[in-house]
Amino acid sequence: MILGHGYKADYDYVALIVEQQEDHWRLTLRDSRYKEEVVHEEEFATAGEAKDAALALAQHHINVEHNDTLLLPAQLSWQEY
């Protein structure tokens, strides 16, 4: 059950969403170029832990899964909602 509280950051053509779900946090990647959605397999105890894992997930998805070149600096700017 999603409680409607979370964080969002964009990295290149993917959106990274960290949402609270009951007693844990989930990290979801939404890919606008390839129309994919990837949910990180781990359930995180805190939003900070999920946000810490987000950049690596985005970079792996772009560079390894789709063999696209990473052109952006390795940083995320989070917005709370």
DSSP file (Angstrom, degrees, kcal/mol; ACC not computed):
  #  RESIDUE AA STRUCTURE BP1 BP2  ACC     N-H-->O    O-->H-N    N-H-->O    O-->H-N    TCO  KAPPA ALPHA  PHI   PSI    X-CA   Y-CA   Z-CA
    1    1 A M              0   0    0      0, 0.0    21,-0.7     0, 0.0     2,-0.4   0.000 360.0 360.0 360.0 124.0    0.0    0.0    0.0
    2    2 A I  E     -A   21   0A   0     19,-0.2    19,-0.2     1,-0.1    17,-0.0  -0.721 360.0-162.2 -87.2 130.7    1.4    3.3   -1.1
    3    3 A L  E     -     0   0A   0     17,-1.6    -1,-0.1    -2,-0.4    18,-0.1   0.503  40.6-112.9 -93.2  -5.0    1.0    6.1    1.4
    4    4 A G  E    S+     0   0A   0     16,-0.4     2,-0.4     1,-0.3    17,-0.1   0.669  78.7 113.6  86.1  16.9    1.6    9.0   -1.0
    5    5 A H  E     +     0   0A   0     15,-0.3    15,-2.3     2,-0.0     2,-0.3  -0.978  38.9 105.0-121.0 134.6    4.8   10.3    0.5
    6    6 A G  E     -A   19   0A   0     -2,-0.4    75,-2.5    13,-0.2     2,-0.3  -0.959  53.8 -93.4-176.2-164.7    8.1   10.1   -1.3
    7    7 A Y  E     -AB  18  80A   0     11,-2.4    11,-2.8    -2,-0.3     2,-0.4  -0.963  23.5-161.1-137.9 149.4   10.9   11.7   -3.3
    8    8 A K  E     +AB  17  79A   0     71,-2.3    71,-2.3    -2,-0.3     2,-0.3  -0.997  10.6 172.1-136.9 139.9   11.6   12.1   -7.0
    9    9 A A  E     -A   16   0A   0      7,-2.2     7,-3.6    -2,-0.4     2,-0.4  -0.990  20.8-140.0-141.5 148.5   14.8   12.8   -9.0
   10   10 A D  E     -A   15   0A   0     67,-0.4     2,-0.4    -2,-0.3    67,-0.3  -0.893  15.7-179.4-109.3 140.8   15.6   12.8  -12.7
   11   11 A Y  E >   -A   14   0A   0      3,-2.7     3,-2.2    -2,-0.4     2,-0.2  -0.908  63.4 -55.0-140.4 109.9   18.7   11.4  -14.2
   12   12 A D  T 3  S-     0   0    0     -2,-0.4    58,-0.0     1,-0.3    -1,-0.0  -0.409 122.4 -16.6  55.6-121.1   19.1   11.7  -18.0
   13   13 A Y  T 3  S+     0   0    0     -2,-0.2    19,-2.2    -3,-0.1    20,-0.6   0.223 122.4  84.6-100.0  15.7   16.0    9.9  -19.4
   14   14 A V  E <   -AC  11  31A   0     -3,-2.2    -3,-2.7    17,-0.2     2,-0.4  -0.899  62.6-147.0-116.9 148.9   15.0    8.1  -16.2
   15   15 A A  E     -AC  10  30A   0     15,-2.8    15,-3.0    -2,-0.4     2,-0.5  -0.928  12.0-151.5-108.1 136.8   12.9    9.2  -13.2
   16   16 A L  E     -AC   9  29A   0     -7,-3.6    -7,-2.2    -2,-0.4     2,-0.5  -0.944  12.8-169.8-112.0 125.3   13.8    7.7   -9.8
   17   17 A I  E     -AC   8  28A   0     11,-3.1    11,-2.9    -2,-0.5     2,-0.5  -0.958  10.8-169.2-120.7 128.2   11.0    7.5   -7.3
   18   18 A V  E     +AC   7  27A   0    -11,-2.8   -11,-2.4    -2,-0.5     2,-0.4  -0.971  19.9 177.8-115.5 115.7   11.4    6.6   -3.6
   19   19 A E  E     -AC   6  26A   0      7,-2.2     7,-2.6    -2,-0.5     2,-0.4  -0.937  29.9-122.6-125.2 141.8    8.1    5.9   -2.0
   20   20 A Q  E     - C   0  25A   0    -15,-2.3   -17,-1.6    -2,-0.4     2,-0.4  -0.662  26.7-176.4 -79.3 131.3    7.1    4.9    1.5
   21   21 A Q  E >   -AC   2  24A   0      3,-3.3     3,-1.8    -2,-0.4     2,-0.4  -0.908  57.5 -64.4-132.5 103.7    5.1    1.6    1.5
   22   22 A E  T 3  S-     0   0    0    -21,-0.7   -19,-0.0    -2,-0.4   -20,-0.0  -0.388 121.4  -7.5  54.1-109.9    3.8    0.7    5.0
   23   23 A D  T 3  S+     0   0    0     -2,-0.4     2,-0.3    -3,-0.1    -1,-0.3   0.208 130.2  46.4-103.6  16.8    7.0    0.0    7.1
   24   24 A H  E <  S-C   21   0A   0     -3,-1.8    -3,-3.3    -5,-0.0     2,-0.4  -0.897  73.8-116.0-146.5 175.2    9.6    0.3    4.3
   25   25 A W  E     -CD  20  44A   0     19,-2.8    19,-2.8    -2,-0.3     2,-0.4  -0.933  21.9-154.7-119.3 141.5   10.7    2.3    1.3
   26   26 A R  E     -C   19   0A   0     -7,-2.6    -7,-2.2    -2,-0.4     2,-0.5  -0.908   5.8-146.2-117.9 144.7   10.8    1.2   -2.4
   27   27 A L  E     -C   18   0A   0     15,-0.4    13,-3.0    -2,-0.4     2,-0.4  -0.947  19.5-177.6-110.7 123.9   12.9    2.5   -5.2
   28   28 A T  E     -CE  17  39A   0    -11,-2.9   -11,-3.1    -2,-0.5     2,-0.5  -0.973  13.8-154.9-124.5 136.9   11.4    2.6   -8.7
   29   29 A L  E     -CE  16  38A   0      9,-3.4     9,-2.8    -2,-0.4     2,-0.5  -0.942   6.9-164.1-108.5 128.9   13.1    3.6  -11.9
   30   30 A R  E     -CE  15  37A   0    -15,-3.0   -15,-2.8    -2,-0.5     2,-0.7  -0.966   5.8-157.1-116.4 119.7   10.8    4.9  -14.7
   31   31 A D  E  >> -CE  14  36A   0      5,-3.0     5,-1.2    -2,-0.5     4,-0.7  -0.847  10.8-175.1-101.3 111.6   12.4    5.0  -18.2
   32   32 A S  T  45S+     0   0    0    -19,-2.2    -1,-0.1    -2,-0.7   -18,-0.1   0.761  82.2  53.1 -79.1 -24.6   10.8    7.4  -20.6
   33   33 A R  T  45S+     0   0    0    -20,-0.6    -1,-0.2     1,-0.2   -19,-0.1   0.933 123.3  24.6 -75.5 -46.6   12.9    6.4  -23.6
   34   34 A Y  T  45S-     0   0    0      2,-0.1    -2,-0.2     0, 0.0    -1,-0.2   0.347 102.5-123.8-103.0   4.9   12.3    2.7  -23.5
   35   35 A K  T  <5 +     0   0    0     -4,-0.7     2,-0.3     1,-0.2    -3,-0.2   0.916  62.2 140.5  54.8  50.0    9.0    2.8  -21.7
   36   36 A E  E   < -E   31   0A   0     -5,-1.2    -5,-3.0     2,-0.0     2,-0.4  -0.843  41.4-156.2-120.7 157.4   10.1    0.6  -18.8
   37   37 A E  E     -E   30   0A   0     -2,-0.3     2,-0.5    -7,-0.2    -7,-0.2  -0.991  11.1-171.5-133.2 127.0    9.6    0.5  -15.1
   38   38 A V  E     -E   29   0A   0     -9,-2.8    -9,-3.4    -2,-0.4     2,-0.6  -0.977   8.2-158.0-122.3 124.9   12.1   -1.2  -12.8
   39   39 A V  E     -E   28   0A   0     -2,-0.5   -11,-0.2   -11,-0.2    -2,-0.0  -0.904  28.0-118.1-102.3 124.4   11.4   -1.8   -9.1
   40   40 A H        -     0   0    0    -13,-3.0   -13,-0.2    -2,-0.6    14,-0.0  -0.344  18.9-132.2 -59.6 138.2   14.6   -2.3   -7.0
   41   41 A E  S    S+     0   0    0    -15,-0.1     2,-0.3     2,-0.1    -1,-0.1   0.718  81.0  83.2 -68.9 -21.3   14.5   -5.8   -5.5
   42   42 A E        -     0   0    0    -15,-0.1     2,-0.6     8,-0.0   -15,-0.4  -0.604  70.0-142.1 -88.1 144.1   15.4   -4.5   -2.0
   43   43 A E        -     0   0    0     -2,-0.3     2,-0.3   -17,-0.1   -17,-0.2  -0.928  26.1-143.7 -98.7 124.5   13.0   -3.0    0.5
   44   44 A F  B     -D   25   0A   0    -19,-2.8   -19,-2.8    -2,-0.6     3,-0.0  -0.669  13.2-145.5 -97.0 143.7   14.8   -0.2    2.3
   45   45 A A  S    S+     0   0    0     -2,-0.3     2,-0.3   -21,-0.2    -1,-0.1   0.803  85.8  24.9 -73.8 -30.2   14.4    0.7    6.0
   46   46 A T  S  > S-     0   0    0    -21,-0.1     4,-1.5     1,-0.1   -21,-0.1  -0.919  75.1-121.0-133.6 159.1   14.8    4.4    5.3
   47   47 A A  H  > S+     0   0    0     -2,-0.3     4,-2.8     1,-0.2     5,-0.2   0.872 113.3  59.7 -63.3 -37.0   14.3    6.8    2.4
   48   48 A G  H  > S+     0   0    0      1,-0.2     4,-2.2     2,-0.2    -1,-0.2   0.887 102.9  50.4 -60.0 -41.0   18.0    7.8    2.7
   49   49 A E  H  > S+     0   0    0      2,-0.2     4,-1.2     1,-0.2    -1,-0.2   0.904 112.1  47.4 -64.0 -41.4   19.1    4.2    2.0
   50   50 A A  H  X S+     0   0    0     -4,-1.5     4,-0.8     1,-0.2     3,-0.3   0.910 112.0  49.8 -66.3 -42.2   16.8    4.0   -1.0
   51   51 A K  H >X S+     0   0    0     -4,-2.8     4,-0.7     1,-0.2     3,-0.6   0.862 106.4  56.6 -65.3 -34.9   18.1    7.4   -2.3
   52   52 A D  H 3< S+     0   0    0     -4,-2.2     4,-0.4     1,-0.2    -1,-0.2   0.832 109.2  46.3 -64.2 -31.6   21.7    6.2   -1.8
   53   53 A A  H 3X S+     0   0    0     -4,-1.2     4,-1.7    -3,-0.3    -1,-0.2   0.605  94.6  82.0 -83.8 -12.6   21.0    3.2   -4.1
   54   54 A A  H <X S+     0   0    0     -4,-0.8     4,-2.6    -3,-0.6     5,-0.2   0.896  85.4  51.0 -66.6 -45.7   19.2    5.2   -6.8
   55   55 A L  H  X S+     0   0    0     -4,-0.7     4,-2.9     1,-0.2     5,-0.2   0.915 110.7  49.4 -62.6 -43.0   22.2    6.6   -8.7
   56   56 A A  H  > S+     0   0    0     -4,-0.4     4,-2.4     1,-0.2    -1,-0.2   0.895 111.2  50.5 -62.4 -39.4   23.8    3.2   -9.1
   57   57 A L  H  X S+     0   0    0     -4,-1.7     4,-2.4     2,-0.2    -2,-0.2   0.933 112.8  46.1 -63.2 -45.8   20.5    1.8  -10.4
   58   58 A A  H  X S+     0   0    0     -4,-2.6     4,-2.5     2,-0.2     5,-0.3   0.930 113.8  47.7 -63.8 -46.1   20.1    4.6  -12.9
   59   59 A Q  H  X>S+     0   0    0     -4,-2.9     4,-2.7     1,-0.2     5,-0.5   0.905 113.5  47.7 -63.9 -41.4   23.7    4.3  -14.2
   60   60 A H  I  X>S+     0   0    0     -4,-2.4     5,-2.1    -5,-0.2     4,-2.0   0.924 112.3  49.9 -64.1 -44.3   23.4    0.5  -14.5
   61   61 A H  I  <>S+     0   0    0     -4,-2.4     5,-1.1    -5,-0.2    -2,-0.2   0.931 118.9  37.0 -60.7 -47.0   20.1    0.8  -16.3
   62   62 A I  I  <5S+     0   0    0     -4,-2.5     6,-2.5     3,-0.2     4,-0.3   0.958 127.6  32.1 -72.0 -51.4   21.4    3.4  -18.8
   63   63 A N  I  <5S+     0   0    0     -4,-2.7    -3,-0.2    -5,-0.3    -2,-0.2   0.883 132.2  24.0 -80.1 -40.9   24.9    2.1  -19.4
   64   64 A V  I  <<S+     0   0    0     -4,-2.0    -3,-0.2    -5,-0.5    -4,-0.1   0.914 124.7  42.9 -94.2 -51.4   24.7   -1.6  -19.0
   65   65 A E  I   <S+     0   0    0     -5,-2.1    -3,-0.2     1,-0.2    -4,-0.1   0.877 134.4  19.1 -65.7 -37.3   21.0   -2.6  -19.7
   66   66 A H  S   <S-     0   0    0     -5,-1.1    -1,-0.2    -4,-0.3    -3,-0.2   0.414  94.6-129.1-116.0   0.9   20.8   -0.3  -22.8
   67   67 A N        +     0   0    0      1,-0.2     2,-0.3    -6,-0.2    -4,-0.2   0.832  55.5 150.8  54.6  35.4   24.4    0.4  -23.6
   68   68 A D        -     0   0    0     -6,-2.5     2,-0.3    -7,-0.2    -1,-0.2  -0.680  50.2-105.9 -94.8 153.3   23.8    4.1  -23.7
   69   69 A T        -     0   0    0     -2,-0.3     2,-0.7    -3,-0.1    -1,-0.0  -0.609  24.3-131.3 -81.7 135.1   26.5    6.6  -22.8
   70   70 A L        +     0   0    0     -2,-0.3    -1,-0.0     1,-0.2   -11,-0.0  -0.777  35.9 162.6 -85.8 117.4   26.4    8.4  -19.5
   71   71 A L        +     0   0    0     -2,-0.7    -1,-0.2     2,-0.1    -2,-0.0   0.567  45.1  86.6-110.8 -13.8   26.9   12.1  -20.1
   72   72 A L  S    S-     0   0    0      1,-0.1   -61,-0.0     3,-0.0    -2,-0.0  -0.531  85.0 -97.5 -91.3 154.6   25.6   13.6  -16.9
   73   73 A P        -     0   0    0      0, 0.0     2,-2.1     0, 0.0    -1,-0.1  -0.319  44.0-103.2 -62.9 153.7   27.5   14.3  -13.7
   74   74 A A  S    S+     0   0    0      2,-0.0     2,-0.3   -63,-0.0   -19,-0.1  -0.481  84.7 101.5 -82.3  71.4   27.0   11.6  -11.0
   75   75 A Q        -     0   0    0     -2,-2.1     2,-0.4   -20,-0.1    -3,-0.0  -0.993  52.3-152.2-152.2 151.4   24.6   13.5   -8.8
   76   76 A L        -     0   0    0     -2,-0.3     2,-0.5   -65,-0.1   -65,-0.1  -0.941   6.4-151.0-124.3 146.7   20.9   13.6   -8.1
   77   77 A S        -     0   0    0     -2,-0.4   -67,-0.4   -67,-0.3     2,-0.3  -0.969  22.8-151.2-117.3 114.3   18.7   16.4   -6.9
   78   78 A W        -     0   0    0     -2,-0.5     2,-0.4   -69,-0.1   -69,-0.2  -0.622   9.1-162.1 -92.4 142.2   15.7   15.1   -5.0
   79   79 A Q  E     -B    8   0A   0    -71,-2.3   -71,-2.3    -2,-0.3     2,-0.3  -0.986  15.9-137.2-119.5 132.1   12.3   16.7   -4.7
   80   80 A E  E      B    7   0A   0     -2,-0.4   -73,-0.2   -73,-0.2   -75,-0.0  -0.638 360.0 360.0 -86.6 143.8    9.9   15.7   -1.9
   81   81 A Y              0   0    0    -75,-2.5   -74,-0.2    -2,-0.3    -1,-0.1   0.322 360.0 360.0-137.5 360.0    6.2   15.2   -2.6
